[in-house]
Amino acid sequence: MSLIDRAKNILLSPKTEWTKIEAEDGTVGGLFTGYAMILAALPVVGTLIALGLSIGPYRYFGMSYFLVSAIAGYVIGLGIVYLMGIIVNALVPSFDGEKNDLSAMKLVVYSATPTWIAGFFGFIPGLNVLLSLAAFGYSAYLLYLGSQTAMKVPESKAVGFTAVTIIIWIIASFVVMGVIIGILISSLVGTAGLIGAAAYS
C-alpha cells in the first residue's frame, strides 16, 4: 500500500485500517524509512515554504533560527517516536495487552499521522493552533483504537492505556525537545554573537 493511501485510510477509516495494519508483515526500519521519516518531514517543508513567503512569525526572526528548530525538531521527533514505541511495548502488559515490538512501533507511528500532517500548516497564524489541537485529539483516538487491535489491549482498559501513553509522550516531547532545541538555539545565537563581535573588532 502506498504512503498516501495509508495516511488517507488511517485518517478516514481507522477501524478498518488498523485491522489491515496488524495483519501486515514488515520491519521497524521499513516502517520508519517508508512512512515515518517522510511524513515527519511535512512540518519542515511547511517551515521552508513559510520562510520563502515570509509568512507569520518567520518575518520577524532570522532564517537560521527556524531552520535549526525545524531540522532539530524533525530528528528529535523521530527519536521520540522510536522511544515511545519501546515504552508502549513495555507498558502494554500492565493493561493486559500483548507485547510485540513491531506492533508497538506501528501503533505509535500511525497514530502520529494527524500531528505530522497538521504540522505542515504550523506557519499559518490562528489556523495552526486549531489544527494542532484537532490533530492531537485525533491522534489520541487513533491510539485508543489501535491499542485494541495492534496490542490486544481490552476495550475496558484502552482508555487508561491511551491516557498514560499520551501523558508520557507529552512529557518526553516537552523535556527532550525543549532542552535539546534550547541548547542548539543558544549555541547558534552564541556563534552569531561571536561572529558579529569579530566583525566589529
DRENLO-279388 format. One record per residue: x, y, z of N, C-alpha, C in turn. Coordinates in steps of 0.02 Angstrom, whole numbers, padded with zeros to 5 digits, always signed. Layout:
BEGIN
XYZXYZXYZ...
end
This chain:
BEGIN
+00042-00060+00000+00000+00000+00000+00044+00062+00000+00024+00113-00041+00063+00173-00045+00056+00215+00019+00105+00258+00028+00105+00301+00088+00042+00345+00089+00024+00373+00031-00034+00417+00029-00098+00379+00047-00105+00319+00020-00165+00279+00036-00167+00261+00110-00110+00244+00137-00108+00225+00208-00126+00285+00252-00097+00343+00237-00113+00403+00276-00187+00421+00270-00213+00418+00210-00283+00434+00198-00329+00385+00235-00313+00322+00231-00356+00271+00262-00354+00274+00338-00295+00286+00366-00291+00289+00439-00329+00349+00466-00336+00401+00425-00373+00460+00445-00448+00452+00435-00467+00421+00380-00538+00419+00361-00574+00355+00382-00539+00300+00386-00571+00237+00406-00524+00199+00453-00510+00227+00512-00459+00199+00556-00473+00128+00581-00536+00113+00596-00551+00046+00622-00533-00008+00571-00553+00002+00510-00537-00046+00457-00462-00048+00444-00431+00010+00444-00360+00014+00427-00317-00018+00481-00335-00011+00544-00296-00043+00597-00295-00119+00589-00351-00147+00567-00354-00219+00555-00305-00239+00500-00303-00199+00446-00257-00212+00391-00184-00205+00415-00172-00153+00453-00104-00140+00477-00078-00197+00520-00120-00222+00564-00100-00275+00609-00083-00339+00571-00117-00350+00515-00106-00411+00476-00044-00408+00432-00015-00350+00424+00042-00341+00380+00108-00362+00413+00151-00392+00373+00219-00404+00395+00261-00342+00382+00321-00342+00408+00364-00284+00396+00419-00281+00448+00456-00227+00446+00510-00216+00494+00504-00145+00522+00534-00134+00579+00533-00068+00609+00570-00019+00564+00626-00041+00534+00663+00002+00489+00622+00023+00429+00586-00025+00400+00544-00010+00342+00487+00037+00360+00461+00030+00420+00407+00073+00444+00430+00145+00449+00492+00154+00472+00518+00222+00479+00539+00252+00412+00577+00214+00372+00601+00242+00309+00545+00250+00258+00496+00207+00260+00442+00209+00211+00382+00251+00231+00379+00272+00294+00321+00310+00316+00339+00367+00364+00365+00349+00422+00377+00400+00474+00424+00455+00451+00480+00437+00421+00530+00487+00402+00504+00534+00348+00457+00510+00308+00429+00551+00254+00376+00599+00282+00329+00572+00320+00276+00615+00347+00302+00664+00399+00351+00642+00438+00380+00686+00489+00415+00746+00458+00431+00742+00393+00464+00798+00359+00414+00852+00338+00349+00839+00342+00300+00888+00321+00305+00955+00360+00313+00953+00426+00322+01017+00462+00384+01056+00439+00437+01020+00420+00497+01053+00395+00483+01086+00328+00446+01051+00285+00427+01079+00220+00384+01142+00230+00337+01138+00277+00296+01196+00292+00337+01255+00314+00388+01242+00354+00433+01295+00377+00471+01326+00319+00495+01285+00273+00531+01310+00215+00487+01353+00171+00424+01332+00162+00377+01372+00123+00365+01440+00156+00355+01438+00222+00343+01499+00259+00403+01547+00256+00463+01518+00259+00523+01559+00255+00527+01593+00186+00509+01554+00135+00511+01582+00067+00461+01637+00056+00403+01631+00089+00350+01680+00080+00350+01734+00134+00394+01725+00184+00397+01771+00241+00329+01778+00275+00299+01720+00289+00232+01719+00319+00237+01714+00395+00190+01747+00428+00183+01739+00501+00245+01760+00538+00263+01724+00591+00319+01744+00634+00386+01740+00599+00388+01706+00542+00452+01696+00509+00483+01761+00482+00441+01812+00476+00467+01876+00450+00506+01914+00504+00496+01895+00567+00525+01933+00622+00590+01904+00649+00605+01843+00632+00665+01811+00657+00710+01789+00599+00771+01775+00615+00817+01754+00563+00800+01685+00536+00819+01673+00474+00805+01609+00442+00839+01552+00479+00899+01563+00503+00937+01509+00536+00900+01483+00597+00867+01528+00633+00830+01509+00694+00778+01456+00678+00738+01468+00627+00684+01422+00612+00708+01359+00575+00760+01366+00535+00786+01307+00502+00816+01258+00552+00854+01285+00599+00884+01243+00651+00829+01211+00693+00779+01250+00711+00724+01224+00752+00686+01169+00715+00673+01180+00650+00635+01132+00611+00673+01066+00602+00736+01072+00584+00776+01012+00572+00788+00974+00637+00803+01011+00690+00813+00978+00755+00748+00945+00778+00693+00980+00768+00628+00951+00786+00613+00887+00748+00633+00886+00684+00622+00827+00642+00661+00767+00669+00725+00776+00680+00768+00721+00703+00747+00698+00773+00738+00746+00818+00720+00729+00887+00651+00698+00890+00605+00725+00849+00537+00699+00849+00535+00625+00829+00574+00607+00778+00578+00537+00758+00609+00494+00813+00658+00522+00847+00687+00486+00903+00637+00474+00959+00595+00523+00972+00544+00516+01024+00493+00464+01003+00475+00463+00939+00427+00413+00914+00455+00343+00926+00519+00334+00909+00551+00269+00920+00552+00251+00994+00569+00300+01036+00569+00289+01108+00500+00270+01133+00449+00303+01107+00380+00288+01128+00359+00218+01108+00385+00195+01052+00370+00126+01032+00397+00076+01082+00457+00089+01107+00487+00046+01158+00447+00051+01223+00428+00112+01242+00390+00121+01304+00322+00087+01300+00288+00095+01244+00222+00064+01235+00228-00011+01242+00279-00040+01212+00287-00113+01215+00300-00136+01286+00335-00095+01325+00349-00113+01395+00287-00101+01438+00246-00053+01419+00189-00032+01460+00128-00078+01450+00121-00106+01392+00058-00140+01374+00040-00200+01418+00087-00239+01445+00066-00295+01488+00029-00271+01550+00043-00210+01573+00008-00183+01632-00066-00171+01618-00084-00169+01554-00154-00159+01534-00182-00221+01499-00151-00278+01515-00173-00343+01489-00168-00349+01414-00122-00311+01385-00110-00318+01313-00053-00366+01300-00035-00373+01236+00017-00420+01215+00077-00381+01188+00136-00397+01213+00197-00364+01190+00214-00387+01119+00233-00338+01078+00256-00353+01010+00293-00291+00985+00358-00299+00972+00399-00241+00954+00372-00205+00892+00358-00242+00839+00336-00211+00777+00267-00180+00785+00222-00214+00818+00154-00187+00827+00155-00123+00869+00199-00120+00919+00205-00060+00959+00229-00001+00918+00277-00014+00874+00301+00040+00830+00247+00061+00781+00210+00012+00754+00155+00029+00709+00105+00074+00745+00089+00056+00806+00039+00094+00844+00061+00167+00852+00123+00177+00872+00147+00245+00884+00154+00284+00818+00184+00253+00768+00196+00288+00705+00132+00308+00670+00086+00262+00663+00024+00279+00626-00021+00325+00667-00017+00321+00733-00057+00367+00774-00032+00439+00768+00031+00447+00750+00061+00513+00743+00044+00547+00677+00011+00512+00632-00005+00538+00565-00039+00607+00567-00092+00616+00606-00126+00682+00606-00081+00740+00627-00038+00727+00676+00005+00782+00700+00058+00801+00648+00083+00753+00611+00131+00769+00559+00099+00809+00503+00039+00788+00483+00004+00824+00430-00014+00895+00452-00039+00901+00513-00057+00967+00539+00004+01011+00545+00063+00981+00559+00124+01019+00566+00145+01055+00503+00121+01031+00446+00137+01064+00383+00109+01135+00382+00052+01145+00416+00019+01210+00416+00035+01252+00478+00088+01232+00513+00105+01266+00576+00125+01338+00569+00141+01360+00508+00163+01429+00498+00104+01478+00490+00042+01453+00486-00015+01496+00474-00044+01520+00540-00039+01583+00556-00065+01609+00620-00139+01594+00628-00158+01573+00687-00228+01559+00702-00247+01488+00684-00237+01470+00621-00255+01403+00598-00211+01350+00629-00148+01367+00642-00101+01318+00668-00122+01291+00736-00148+01335+00779-00170+01313+00846-00230+01266+00841-00278+01285+00800-00338+01243+00793-00321+01175+00763-00279+01176+00713-00259+01112+00681-00220+01069+00730-00176+01100+00769-00136+01061+00816-00180+01028+00869-00229+01065+00894-00274+01036+00944-00316+00980+00915-00341+00991+00854-00381+00939+00821-00339+00877+00807-00277+00888+00784-00232+00832+00769-00214+00793+00831-00202+00830+00885-00186+00797+00949-00244+00752+00971-00305+00778+00968-00363+00739+00988-00372+00677+00944-00361+00686+00879-00372+00629+00834-00317+00577+00840-00256+00600+00855-00202+00553+00867-00217+00510+00928-00245+00541+00980-00264+00504+01040-00318+00452+01023-00364+00471+00981-00418+00425+00960-00388+00366+00921-00341+00381+00875-00309+00327+00837-00270+00281+00884-00238+00309+00933-00201+00269+00982-00248+00224+01020-00306+00251+01038-00356+00213+01075-00381+00154+01033-00398+00167+00971-00421+00112+00927-00366+00062+00914-00307+00087+00897-00252+00043+00879-00226+00001+00936-00232+00025+00996-00209-00014+01054-00248-00079+01060-00311-00077+01042-00353-00136+01047-00337-00187+00992-00319-00161+00933-00305-00205+00877-00231-00226+00876-00187-00178+00880-00115-00192+00873-00085-00225+00935-00107-00202+00994-00077-00226+01056-00124-00270+01097-00183-00282+01072-00232-00326+01104-00252-00303+01175-00252-00237+01184-00274-00210+01249-00351-00216+01252-00378-00244+01306-00451-00249+01312-00484-00180+01308-00543-00177+01278-00578-00113+01270-00587-00077+01337-00599-00116+01389-00611-00086+01455-00549-00051+01483-00490-00068+01457-00428-00037+01481-00394+00006+01429-00425+00013+01371-00394+00051+01317-00390+00125+01332-00441+00151+01367-00441+00223+01384-00383+00238+01431-00374+00196+01482-00320+00206+01529-00253+00200+01496-00245+00150+01453-00182+00141+01417-00167+00202+01374-00218+00226+01339-00210+00285+01296-00190+00346+01336-00223+00357+01392-00209+00415+01434-00137+00414+01460-00115+00357+01485-00047+00351+01512+00004+00362+01456-00009+00332+01398+00037+00339+01341+00043+00412+01319-00014+00446+01314-00014+00515+01292+00024+00559+01342+00013+00547+01406+00048+00587+01457+00123+00578+01452+00145+00516+01446+00217+00502+01439+00244+00535+01376+00206+00532+01322+00227+00560+01258+00236+00636+01264+00188+00668+01296+00191+00740+01305+00252+00760+01347+00262+00725+01402+00318+00741+01445+00384+00731+01408+00390+00675+01373+00451+00661+01335+00464+00714+01282+00411+00735+01248+00418+00785+01195+00441+00852+01223+00408+00875+01275+00425+00940+01303+00495+00941+01334+00510+00888+01371+00575+00887+01404+00632+00879+01354+00628+00828+01312+00683+00814+01266+00690+00869+01214+00635+00885+01180+00639+00935+01127+00655+01004+01155+00625+01021+01211+00637+01086+01241+00709+01096+01260+00737+01046+01292+00807+01051+01314+00856+01052+01255+00847+01004+01210+00896+00998+01155+00891+01057+01107+00830+01076+01088+00823+01132+01042+00848+01196+01075+00835+01203+01140+00859+01261+01176+00935+01266+01173+00968+01209+01181+01041+01207+01178+01065+01225+01109+01032+01198+01058+01052+01212+00989+01044+01286+00972+00986+01314+00992+00974+01384+00977+01023+01428+01014+01037+01412+01077+01085+01451+01116+01154+01450+01084+01172+01390+01059+01237+01384+01026+01239+01426+00962+01182+01425+00926+01178+01463+00864+01184+01538+00877+01147+01561+00927+01148+01631+00945+01217+01652+00970+01248+01608+01010+01315+01623+01035+01365+01627+00979+01359+01582+00930+01405+01583+00874+01396+01646+00833+01331+01664+00822+01317+01725+00784+01346+01786+00820+01341+01786+00887+01367+01842+00926+01442+01848+00919+01476+01791+00920+01548+01792+00914+01570+01817+00845+01532+01795+00794+01548+01817+00726+01538+01893+00720+01482+01916+00750+01469+01988+00748+01522+02028+00784+01542+02003+00842+01594+02037+00881+01659+02039+00842+01675+01985+00809+01737+01982+00771+01735+02031+00712+01675+02039+00684+01668+02083+00626+01680+02156+00644+01662+02173+00706+01669+02243+00727+01733+02257+00766+01772+02205+00777+01834+02215+00816+01890+02240+00771
end
